[in-house]
Amino acid sequence: MNDTKINIIYEDFDKDNIIIFFEKKGRNMCLTFGLYEFENEMEYWDMPTKLKKYNGKMGFIFDKNINRIDLEMEVARFIKHNDLNKLDF
């Protein structure tokens, strides 16, 4: 097992949305997050998201009006709850 941290990258997507990329060892982890039902989990917490390809990378789109601290905390909780930092590539 490998406990290398997941890099979480927040970028502006358009005037109303941001996109979040998840990478580990230089590899995109968004499809892995999809396997763990990340979209459903975020919907449950009233933070709806969609997986989308942007600039050649897969990422999750969120509304800019979502509280950034709440979003960061929920993403961290999701990663910890699913032991995603322990996944190895």
Buried (B, 14 or more C-beta within 10 A) or exposed (E): EEEEEBEBEBEEBEEEBBBBBBBBEEEBBBEBBBEBEBBEBBEEBEBEBEBBEBEEBBBBBBEEEBEEEEBEEBBEEBBEEBEBBEBEE
